[in-house]
Amino acid sequence: MILQKYERQILKTLKLVNTLEELTSLTNLNKDKTSRAVYWLAENKLVEIKEEIKKELKLSEEAEKYLLVGFPELNIIEKATKNKLLSDLSDEEKKIGMSWALRNAWIKIEGNKLFPTNKGIQALNEKAIIKACELVKSNKKLDDFSKEHLLKRKLIFEKITKKVSATLTEKGEKALNELPIEQEELKEITQQAILSGEWKKKFILPYDVNINSEEIYPGKRHIITLFTNKIKDIFTDMGFEEMEGDIIQSSFWNFDALFQPQDHPARELADTFYLKENIAVLPEDKLIIDKVKKEHEKGWKYDWDIKKAEKSVLRTHTTSLSSKYLYEKCQDEKPHVFFCIGKNYRNETIDYKHLAEFFQVEGIVIWKDANFRQLLGLLKEFYKKLGFEKIRFVPGYFPYTEPSVEIEAYFSEKREWIELGGAGIFRPEVSLPLCNKYPVLAWGLSLERPLMLMYDISDIRTFYKNNVSWLRNIEKRF
């Protein structure tokens, strides 16, 4: 058995140390060369490898920031104790804190004012989320409930480190003792080296022969396009019809028809792109406008303003198409199933997980016998066809569905559950005015997030940077 230079170095150094880090340091090899040499020796029974996996919880950058400036939901409760207005909330409090405060029934909104509930005051006093984060920061044990909550919020993550050590086997000891005296390497075989016999006295490195040729890169579809086509094929195979519609919608279809009150934080400029001119028109049928107005004034207790409904927006979700199709296509007694894959626009701060424009996979089922169990089965089947075997559903909150669930998939490489979207049954205040039918199943799913899981991509902007090398080399995995 011929041992290369690096393998001989590792064999000798194993007499002194045994971990990869120590071997790398003493041999002055880089980590990759050390690792390759150690695993080659193990494959040839010269060493035995032991791998130790260490798992520990760490705070995310977001959690570190919140420990300094306060958690958005607790800040909202504190403002509620002072009866602050919705307009007094920061963008982050509206986008992040509001959903958690409402979901946990820590606050209530009357008119435009915030009021704390008893549960909210208790949560503010207990500061459970702060205490849990501080336990993680000090490397102390965290209870299972707090751990699951913080993982779901992406406030903590599980850091996995692998310690690799190697020990000489009996065969390795023998090989070490039989190592010849080190020879100088002959890096280039020349005519002179052959004629003089020099090549016999030196160690010859193996040659790596590569044929140089120009690589050809044929045209290919973008991975987002391929994935979109895959999802379309799945839904059409399941009998769904595709919805189509403009990206510019009236606030009526984007918000009002979905029973979102006109003073809802999501309507403010912090979240929505409004157009200067109202080029999107309201439905010609005045009866549907009156029905929606009646539901708002009955349910939300305020004077509904048609001028706010007339405002044109870049759609914030493809659910605006669902509301239109629900109104236009459900007048007969036939069951209808629709899906849509489209771009949406929100005034988000762009970072590694947020973009101002993003895709959403939308769908509705209009059928008198539809039920919640069928919704879960349909979504599970969809993700199974997409390649996700382990799917679970957790209770969620969305303004226009009740009951609501969040869909999570288990990502084995990261050993964690990742949220992929939300679903539920349209509230009666949505479906009854639009088509006089209930229940109507509905969902809105992320398109980029499953792709990020499949390719272990941590930054959503990767898809849109137009990195030619990345686009050329990325392989289809679905």
Buried (B, 14 or more C-beta within 10 A) or exposed (E): EEBBBBBBBBBBBBEEBBBBEBBBEBBEBEEEBBBBBBBBBBEBEBBEBEEEEEEEBEBBEBBEEBBEEBBBBBBBBBBBBEEBEBEBBBBBBBBBBBBBBBEBEBBBBEEEEBBBBEEBBEBBEEBBBBEBBEBBBEEEEBEEEBBEBBBBBBBBBEEEEEEBBBEBBEBBBEBBEEEEEEEEEBEEBEEEBEEEEBBEEBBBEEEEEEEEEEEEEEEEEEBBEBBBEBBBEBBEEBEBEEBEBBBBBBBBBBBBBBBBBBBBBBBBEBBBBBEEEBEBEBBEEEEBBEBBBEBBEEEBEEEBEEEBBBBBBBBBBBBBBBBBBBBEBBEEEEEBBBBBBBEBBBBBEEEEBEBEBBBBBBBBBBBEEBEBEBBBEBBBEBBEBBEBEEBEBEEBBBBBBBBBBBBBBBBEEEEBBBBBBBBBBBBBBBBBBBBEBBBBBBBBBBBBBBBBBBBEBEEBBBBEEEEEEBBEEBEEEE
